[in-house]
Structures are given as structure tokens and as C-alpha cells.
Amino acid sequence: MKTIIEPFRIKVVEPIRMTTPEERASLLAEAGYNVFLLRSEDVLLDLLTDSGTSAMSAEQWAGIMRGDESYAGSPSYYRFEEAVKEVFGFEQVIPTHQGRAAERILFETLCGPGDLVPSNTHFDTTRANVEAVGAQAVDLLVPEGLLPAEPHPFKGNLDVDRLRELLEEEGVDRVPLVMLTLTNNSGGGQPVSMANIREVSQLCRSHGIPLYMDACRFAENSYLIRLREEGYSDRPVAEIAREIFSYADGCTMSAKKDGLANIGGFVATNDAELARKQRNILILTEGFPTYGGLAGRDLEAIAIGLREVLDEDYLEYRLASVRYLGERIAAGGVPIVQPPGGHAVYIDAAAFLPHIPPLELPGQTVVTELYIEGGIRGVEVGTVMFGRRDPKTGEERPAPMELVRLALPRRVYTQSHVDFMVEAILDFADRKESVGGDRFTYQEEVLRHFTARFEPLD
């Protein structure tokens, strides 16, 4: 059969409140044209993020009923620990309430002022946590990753030559770790190849530098390796994942993505002394090491989700849904990051709205117009999220790319929902020349995209 179906049945449904474009335009103005500030009940199809938005399985809900809420030594923790060790292979497992808490603990124990933390591309909270300890986040994405239309199979790769040059020019002592994000969320949800992982690992180990993975979407990256990399087409996805992490010294993970859970995360390592320090911080800020800020029921949901996400029927369906959305809108003339990745379709807003310059925020315009057109909530991944103001002149510097991410929640929307998305996006494409840019009316210094307010330039 050519048709790929959802490998699950729907057991519980949640109503969607239908709204009109006129209602949505009014609601958007009240929210300062920032879709983060909308009420979720006013959104028809929520593609803001795939983080914590998964529909959990019957087995996960059964695990939640089994969850043990003992403060210390809960059996739910030990089931969670067993699952993490089984999937990732690391010996020290420290639960946290979500991924950014794991990042904070990692960078607080390994980094300090003046340090450099290279990555393929740091995402927003990762970059903020690096900078919060006085270090500098350095993006070393391969050149193909900055060309949205270029159909390279592994545009998430880290540029190893640039990493080698950085180590030679700045000194190994300034680099306390290297971070690889799987998949590369900021760069269009693009995967990192096993060959690149292996090469980065060899370079790091030759200099005694720890390599850490941001494992949020490890299963999707593993499946894309199976689909796109020579020598892996017949390998089980779980085996591919274990090989990935065999090249690393540890990882952080938001289990709200490929953990198929609504909350939770962890930091894992093979360094027992480092783990001791991290557990001390955990106790201070998150909770006792056998719950780490999570309820026992959430530890159960993650333990089950980490195994379910490696189901190959699920992964085939998951990537097919994303690919279908991307290919349909691209066929209708909407430029996207090619090829579609694992968790989202990224519209190239700069190419889509060439009449709007980067500092007039074309990605923000696409986000607001898609909400008005079809009640679709996406997120800007461009100058709003990653632009920087010069500390001396105050001049705004645009981001390298102007993207809009449409992140599909896992096991939530059906084929007709995706067809509706396609129709709404193409309807907006028909009138795109009539829209102008946006400008900030309010912004914070850190992670401004969450709370900023805007107004249309008209």
C-alpha cells in the first residue's frame, strides 16, 4: 500500500473552538501581535511548538495511574532511569522538570565567563543558558545549512573544519564542551549525519573536550539517518540511536519532544564526579535526585514514551506527515527549508516576502497572517528570535535566516487538519504582496520573542 496511515486509533477527543478571520484579527491586536500571548482556545491548529504537546498513549496514561509519588526512592524513578540507560547508554541519569533546567545545570557545572561553547546551532534557551553563565554560544553550522532551498540531506551538520580552526585560534582551554543539537531546530529541523557525529567526536576526544548532545529529537534524527545515510537503511532505529550516543560524553533532553511526554527532561553523563556536582545543584533548585522537580507519574510517562518513540511505524507516519505538508505548500509556490525535516516545516520568509526587509520582520508577518487566515499558530525563527542589538550603537542585527516554523504536535492532528493547513497557507500566498512588515513596540533583553509586542508597519 502506498498510503501511510496513522498507526493509532483515537480514543479521546478535544473540541476545537471555531473562529472567523475577523475575530482572529481582533484577538491578535489585543495580544500585541505576538501569538505567544494568545489564549490557546483561540487557536484552531496550534503549530507553535512540538514541545509538551504530544498526545499520550493508552500505555502512558496507564503508567500515570501507576506513578508513585514518594519523595525519595520512588519506583517510578527507577523505571525512568532504566529506560534512559537502555535507550541512551549513559550511566548517570538526573531528572529535571524540562530541558532548559537540564541545560542550566550542565552549563553551570562546566562553563564560566569567557568560555566558548561551539554547536551546530544553539536554540533559544540553550543559547540563553550559555550566556547566563558568561560564556559565548558559537554556531558552526555547515554552509549548506544556511541555504534554505538547497536540498542537502544533512544540513544540520557541524562544520568540523571551522571547529578545528576555532580550537587552534582560541585555544582548547576556552572550550569546556561541544554541543550537537539533534535535529538542528534553529536551522530547519535538519538532521545530523552519523559520519558528522563520528568526526566531531573524534576531534573532541583528541583534545580531551567533552561532547554533549541536545537529544530532544533523537528518534527523528535516527530515522532520518536510516532514510538518508549509506549503510543504515537496514539498521533498527534503536540501534542507530545507541550508536549516536556512543560517540558522546553525555546529553541533555527535553522529554517534551521525543519523550512523548507533556513535561520533563534530564541530563545524563558517564562522569560520576560531574554528576555528583549536578545532583547538588538539582537538590538546590529542582528537587531530590529521584524526582528532580517531576511528579512520579510524569517519570512513568517519559519512561514509556522513550521506548514508544522508537517504534518504526510511528516514525514512518510522523515524518510522512511533515513531508506531506512541506511538499504540498512547496508545490504551491511557498519556499521552505528543503528537504522537510523531522518535526516541522520551515517557511523561508525572506524568500516568501522579498518586499519586506529583515529588520521589518518578514517572519513575524507570516506568523500573524497565518493566524488571521486560518487560525494557525506558528513561530518566527528569525530576527525576532535570534537578531541582536549592537551593545554600543543599539543597531539591530538581523538573523542569518528568516524562517517560520510550523511544528506538528505528535499524534495530535489528522490528515484533514494537515490539508486545512495547506489550504490556509496557499490562500495567504495568493495575497502576500498586499502585506507589509512589523516593528517592535516592546521587547526584553533576553528571550524577547516570548513577551514582545509589535505593530504592523502597513
SULTACOR-V500018 format. One record per backbone hydrogen bond with DSSP energy under -0.5 kcal/mol. NH is the residue of the N-H (numbers start at 1). CO is the residue of the C=O. Records with the same first field share a line. If there is no record, write none. Layout:
# SULTACOR-V500018
NH = CO  CO
This chain:
# SULTACOR-V500018
5 = 3
8 = 6
18 = 16
24 = 20
25 = 21
26 = 22
27 = 23
28 = 24
29 = 25
30 = 26
31 = 27
32 = 29
33 = 28
34 = 31
35 = 33
37 = 34
38 = 35
42 = 39
43 = 40
44 = 375
45 = 375
47 = 45  377
52 = 50  256
55 = 410
56 = 54
61 = 57
62 = 58
63 = 59
64 = 60
65 = 61
66 = 62
67 = 63  64
69 = 67
77 = 74
78 = 74
79 = 75
80 = 76
81 = 77
82 = 78
83 = 79
84 = 80
85 = 81
86 = 82
87 = 83
88 = 84
89 = 84  85
92 = 269
93 = 91
94 = 267
95 = 93  289
96 = 265
101 = 98
102 = 98
103 = 99
104 = 100
105 = 101
106 = 102
107 = 103
108 = 104
109 = 105
110 = 106
111 = 107
114 = 134
115 = 112
116 = 174
117 = 136
118 = 116  177
119 = 138
120 = 179
127 = 123
128 = 124
129 = 125
130 = 126
131 = 127
132 = 128
133 = 129  130
134 = 131
135 = 130
136 = 115
138 = 117
139 = 137
140 = 119
142 = 157
145 = 142
146 = 143
147 = 144
148 = 146
150 = 147
151 = 149
152 = 150
155 = 152
156 = 191
157 = 154
159 = 140
160 = 158
163 = 159
164 = 160
165 = 161
166 = 162
167 = 163
168 = 164
169 = 165
170 = 166
171 = 166  167
174 = 171
175 = 172
176 = 174
178 = 210
179 = 118
180 = 212
182 = 180  214
184 = 190
185 = 183
187 = 184
188 = 185
189 = 184
190 = 184
197 = 193
198 = 194
199 = 195
200 = 196
201 = 197
202 = 198
203 = 199
204 = 200
205 = 201
206 = 202
207 = 203  204
208 = 205
209 = 204
210 = 176
212 = 178  210
213 = 250
214 = 180
215 = 213  252
217 = 182
218 = 215
221 = 217
222 = 218
223 = 219
224 = 220
225 = 221
226 = 222
227 = 223
228 = 224
229 = 225
232 = 229
235 = 232
240 = 236
241 = 237
242 = 238
243 = 239
244 = 240
245 = 241
246 = 242
247 = 243  244
248 = 245
249 = 211
250 = 211
251 = 268
252 = 213
253 = 266
255 = 253  264
256 = 264
257 = 254
258 = 216
260 = 257
261 = 255
264 = 97
265 = 96
266 = 253
267 = 94
268 = 251
269 = 92
270 = 249
272 = 270
275 = 271
276 = 272
277 = 273
278 = 274
279 = 275
280 = 276
281 = 277
282 = 278
283 = 279
284 = 280
285 = 281
286 = 282
287 = 282
291 = 288
292 = 288
294 = 291
298 = 295
299 = 295
300 = 296
301 = 297
302 = 298
303 = 299
304 = 300
305 = 301
306 = 302
307 = 303  304
308 = 304
309 = 305
310 = 307
311 = 308
315 = 311
316 = 312
317 = 313
318 = 314
319 = 315
320 = 316
321 = 317
322 = 318
323 = 319
324 = 320
325 = 321
326 = 322
327 = 323
328 = 324
329 = 325
330 = 326
331 = 327
332 = 328
333 = 330
334 = 329
335 = 333
337 = 346
338 = 148  336
341 = 344
342 = 189
345 = 406
347 = 345  404
348 = 335
349 = 347  402
350 = 402
352 = 348
353 = 349
354 = 351
356 = 353
357 = 355
360 = 357
361 = 358
365 = 361
366 = 362
367 = 363
368 = 364
369 = 365
370 = 366
371 = 367
372 = 368
373 = 369
374 = 370
375 = 371
376 = 370
377 = 45
378 = 376
379 = 405
381 = 403
386 = 382
387 = 383
388 = 397
390 = 395
394 = 390
397 = 388
398 = 396
403 = 381  401
404 = 347
405 = 379
406 = 345
407 = 47  405
408 = 343  406
409 = 407
412 = 409
413 = 409
418 = 414
419 = 415
420 = 416
421 = 417
422 = 418
423 = 419
424 = 420
425 = 421
426 = 422
427 = 423
428 = 424
429 = 425
430 = 426
431 = 428
432 = 429
434 = 431
435 = 432
438 = 360
439 = 455
441 = 453
442 = 453
450 = 447
451 = 448
452 = 448
453 = 442
454 = 32
455 = 439
457 = 437
458 = 437
